[in-house]
């Protein structure tokens, strides 16, 4: 994990000298109001040098069903479902992260059109026979530098991320019927190429679960002939 992050940091590091610098105390103060208004989300800051968690908001232990002491000694990637690790690394590579500004107010802390969110499953409580349960979250990442993490004045490149728990669109509060709309693109051979983020709470799949797989496996058997017909017609246009 640490070596992988060091390789990612080598690309574009020289161009990112003007990133926001904060202390952990400043981050806690800025994010506290946001946390109170968003009970299904938490904020995490982890090092891009080591991957270790440097800060988590108060909601994190409750949402992840673990003690704060454990989170403070863990690497964030260790909390993820193993099939989502590559997605996590891809979206948190330093050259790809938009800068975070400490001028953000709590109400618009993570409301930015330039930020590309992604989905991962994060560990929660254990179920039968000690098997770990993973819950889906939308991650919105930013780049910043944190000062004083090692007891000195050194600035450490970090990722500040908002993690919002995904709730099924069919549970209360339900997504209204007119909002249950999403788009997908797929090849002439019915293979998923892109999946709209709005599909996640409605289909129950992460985009990475569907991309590269056959659309037909998600269609009811009685509806597959119609889908195949539509694809054949599109090839002829």
N, C-alpha and C positions, 0 to 999 in steps of 0.2 A: 504494500500500500504506500509506504513512505517513498520508496524508490520510484514508483510509478508517478506520484505527484511531482517529484523533483524533475522528471523528464518532461512532464506537461508544462511545468513552470518555465523551462528554458525558452520556450517559444513565445515571443512577444513580451517578455518581462521588461525589456528596456523601454518599451513604448508606454508602460503603465506606471510612470513615476508620480503622477499627479492624483493618485487615488486618495479617497478620504481616509484620514487617520483618526481613530477613536480609541478610547480606553474602554475596558469592559464596564466600568461604572457608567460611562456616558451611554453605552448601548442599552444597558439595563433601564436607564431613565427614559430614553427615547421610546423603547419598545413596550414599556409597562402599560401605557394607555391603550396601545393597539391590542395587547393581550387580553385586557379586560373586556374589550368589545368583540373578541373573536374566541369564543370558548372551544371551538372545534379546531383550533390551530395553535401552533407554537412556533417560537423563533429559536433557531440554533445557529451558532457561529462555530466553525471548525477551521483548523489550520490547513492551508494548502501546502505546507511543508511536510507535515506529519499525518494529516488527516484526523488528528485528535480533536475532540469536542472541547471548546474553550468556554462556551456559555450556552445555557438553555433557559428559556423562559419558564415561568412557574407551572404552566399547563403541561409541559413535556412529560414529567413523571407519571401524571395521571393518564394521559392519552396513550403512553407507551407501556403502562403497567410495570414500572420499574422504579428503583430508588434513584434519587438525584446523584448520589455518590457513585452509582454505577455509570451513569451517563457522563459524569465529569472525568471518568478514567477510561472511557471507551473511544474508539475510532468510529466516526459516524458510519462508515461503510460496513462495519461489523453488525449494525442494526438492520441492514437491508436483506431482503430476500435475494438469494444468490443469483437468480436469473435477471435481477435488475441492476447488478453491480456495473455492468458495462454501460448501461444507459446513464447511470449516475456519473461515472467518470467522463463520459462524453460531454455532458451538459455542465460539468463543473471544472472543465479545463480552463485555466486562467485566461488565455486569450479570448475565450468565448463569453466571459462573464461581463455584464454591464456594470459600470461603477455605481456604488451606492452613495447617496448624498445625505449628510447629517442635517441638511436643511429640510428633509422630508418631515412633514407633520405626521402624527400618529394615524390620522384618517386616511392618508394616501401613502402610507409607508411602503406598501407593495403594489401600488396601482400604477403601473408603467407599461405603456404599449411596447416599449423596446425589449422588455424582459420576456424571454421564452421559458415558460414553465414546462415541467415534465412530471411524469408519474412514476412512483416507486411504491413497493410494499415494505412497510417498516414493522419490526417485531412488536408484538403486543403481549397478551397473556398466554399462558400455556394451556393446552387443551388435554384431551385424554392421553394417558401414557407419556406425559411430559413433552408431547409434540408442541412446537412453537407455532403460535398463530400470528399471521401477518396481516396488517390492515393497510388499505390503499391511501396514499397521500399525494396531493399535488405540491410539488416543490417549486418555489420561485426563488432563484439564486441571484446574489449580487456579489461584487468584489469590493473589498475594503482592506485596510491595514489596521491591525490592532496593536496598540502600544502597551508595553509593560507586562506581557504575558509570562515572561521569564523572570520577573522581578527587576528588570532594568528598563531602559528607555528604547530598546530595540523595537522596530516596527516589523510585525510579522504579517505576510499576506494571508488573508483569510476569505472564506466564503460565508456571507450572512444569508440565511435562507429562511423563508417562511414555509412551513409545512402545514397544509390544510387537509384535514381528514375528508375523504370522499364518502358521502352517504348515498345510498341507493336512491335513484330518482323515483322509486315507487314506495318509499317509506316517508313518513311524516317528517318535515313538511314536503309534500310531494311536488315534483316539478309539474307545472300546469301543462295541460294537453298541447296548447299552442306553442310551448317552449320545448317540447320533446322532438326537436329537429336536429339532425346532424348530417354531415356529409362524409363520404368515403370515396377514394379513387382506387381503381384496381385495373389490372392489365386485361387485355383481351382474353387471357386464359383464366380470368376470375381470381387473380392473386391480389391481395391487399397491397397497395402502394402507400397510401396515406390514410390516417384515421383522425377525424375531427376530435378535439378534446372534449366536446360536448357529448360524445358517445360513451365516455367512460362510466358515468353514473347510470346510464340507460342500458348499456350492454353488459356491464360488469367485467369488462376486459380492459387491461392496459393497452395502449397503442402498440407497444413492443410485443404483446402477445398475439396480435393479429397481423401485423405487417410481415409479408413474406409467406403467409398461409393462404389457403383457398377460401374464398368467400362462400363457396357452396357448403362448407362444413358448418356454417352458421345459419344457413337457410333451412327452413322446414322442408323435409323431403317432398311434400306435395307442391312446394313453390319453386323447387329447383328448375324444372323444365321452363318455367316462365323466365327465370333469370338467365338461363342459357340462351333462350330465344332473343332476349334483349341484347345480349352480348353479340350474338350473330348478326343481328340487324345493325348494330353500331359498327361492326367491321365492314359492312357493305356500304356505309355512308361515306 
